[in-house]
Amino acid sequence: MNKDEIYAEFWLHGDYWEQERRKGIKCAEVLVPHDVRPDLISGAYVANDMALNKLSKVSNITVIKNSSLFF
């Protein structure tokens, strides 16, 4: 797995199993067993202006709107 696979815009592929592998990479989540200290969060991507405005009001981290990361 590499950055290009993680940030690929599409995961479609002619081979069914390769498509499933790519879809799994694109749709993966990070599960944290307890919590993440706020000082360890350096930034966030959001899908739209409403989310950007809300997060910017409650945090001083870098917030980037990039709707193509959300589907």
C-alpha positions, 0 to 999 in steps of 0.5 A, a space after each residue: 500500500 502506498 500514498 497513491 493507492 490511499 488517495 486514488 480518486 477511483 478504485 475501479 479495476 478490471 480484475 474483481 479481486 484487485 478492485 476489492 483490494 483497492 476498495 478496501 484501501 480507499 475505505 479503510 478506517 483508523 480505529 483508536 482503542 481509547 483516545 487521541 491527545 489533541 496535541 497529536 492532531 495536526 490537521 483535518 480534511 473536511 467535505 464542505 464549507 459548513 464543516 470547515 467553518 464549524 471545525 475552525 471555530 472550535 480548533 486552531 488546527 489546519 483545516 482543508 476542504 477537499 470534497 473529493 476525499 469523501 464519497 
